[in-house]
Amino acid sequence: MKRIQILLLWLVVILSACTKKYEEFNTNPYLSTLAQQEADNYASGKNFPAMINAVLPAGDAAGRTDFVNSYQVGYNLAGDSFSGYMGQAGDWGGNSNNLTYAFNLSWVNEQFTLTGKLMAAWKNIKDLSTISGDSLQFSVAQIIKVTGIIKATDSYGPIPSGSLASGSFTPAYESQESIYYSALSDLIKARNMLFKLGAGAGTPLKSYDLIYAGDYLKWARFANSLILRLAIRIAYVAPDKAKLYAEEALTNPAGMITTAADNALQGLKPGNGALNYSNPLRTLTQDYKEARMGASMQSILTGYNDPRIAVWFKTATLTAHTSEFLGIRSGINVTRASYQPFSELNVTDQTPMPWMQASEVCFLKAEGVLRGWNVGGTAKEWYETGITTAFSEAGVAMPAGYLADNTAKPKDYTDFASGGSSNSRSAASSITIKWDDAAVLDIKLERIITQKWLALYPNGQEAWSEFRRTGFPKIFPISLNRGNIDVVKQVRRLPYPLAQYQQNGAEVSKGLALLGGADNGGTRLWWDKKP
């Protein structure tokens, strides 16, 4: 066995510059035996946790914070906050930072760094798959790659994508449109391969797979669900193509994520080897004392009398408010001592981090019905199933009468911090819970997206993308604007980092031409086309 592995590694060195088209992997997925694939030190296996932690950094060993810090600047001080999920008790840069639209051009480099790590590990798997012919492992790598690349392009717009694996020091920028269509093509091919051959292939990735413990058919369902997510994402910019991709996925025999067992959750799984996992939000809220519940989350959850608030957050420790859940409005003048007593996130080191869940699929289908797509069922049915499923995913009993509640609305927000009264604000929306078939289209969409936003928590990057795409849910704007962004429209993207200008300036210029606007947080992305 060792001689086989040594030979494989030697061949990788000799042939690493050689590549094959994806279709060529489909000729024989079993050149290595199942026993060899399941060996603990299978050559490509170690690259999968590296890819997964480049999508969401959560791989710290005990006592370390490298992944925590990466997650904080890459996502927590971006999508987690821009989505309205979280506020911050930090005052970085004298309150001149991402949250007040005075972007830290070093912080915004983190997703570029993570994408580079993602593609380096993907390239290793691709090269090893070229030799072994293991198209199933490569298919999983393709799905993880797409998940990470879409996060990055949804943050910046045009980015280097496929060219990152070339080894070039000046990788070419690609339009977001081309990235999306390449991603959809990759997902379709990967899904088809995994569904066709995955059932009898064992679980050779069990020791390395922090999402599905090597279950290929679950990866196929996740890929198919991602196709539906991306189809909805492009519905305003390319409605005809969106409909085609969505309906193809909805009728594909691979199926979609429909049960908790199929949910894509990052975390340690039975059978995982010696892998590290630690949810970075635990450190950010408890040790750093910075991440807190957002004011918009407080407004909506308390307005709806939603019991999930006690599962997701802790009551405040602020004097005279210790029985209340208090959120922080994003983009304000923060004094740490004043805001640290606000509600912490209720999370442990081992709390899983969601990539995609069944409730989201229900809400995607509900919106598909609104758009006239061939989904099956009604918007009301999928909306209510999505809510019921989301409560189940949170481990909370849905209150009797929740679906029929046509009076509860988001509440006004009061900032009880010392000197914080200027941050208080009336509720951003008056949307109720009960479905109304007679409502106009945009009210129906607001209902769907508001409940979808709750169901997506704490996936802030996805929630921020949905807010930009639809304008829902209606969340509080910032009050301390130190940038050049319209606070009503709110932040639409991250600017390119300083390192890109310094190291790849010519390609950044091409990226800006593809973006079609200024390199600031107010320029809309390719798919951000709702009238």
Secondary structure by P-SEA (a helix, b strand, c coil): caaaaaaaaaaaaacccccccccccccccccccccccccccccaaaaaaaaaaaaccccccccccaaaaaaaaaccccccccccccccccccccccccccccccccccaaaaaaaaaaaaaaaaaaaaaaaacaaaaaaaaaaaaaaaaaaaaaaccccccccccccccbbbbbcaaaaaaaaaaaaaaaaaaaaacccccccccccccccccccaaaaaaaaaaaaaaaaaaaccccaaaaaaaaaaaaaccccccccccccccccccccccbbbbbccccccccccccccccaaaaaaaaaacccccccccccccccccccbbbbbbccccccccccccccccccccccccccccaaaaaaaaaaaaaacccccccaaaaaaaaaaaaaaaacccccccccccccccbbbbbbcccccccccccccccccccccccccaaaaaaaaaaaaaaaaccaaaaaaaaaaacccccccccccccccccccccccccccccccccccaaaaaaaaaaacccccccccccccccc
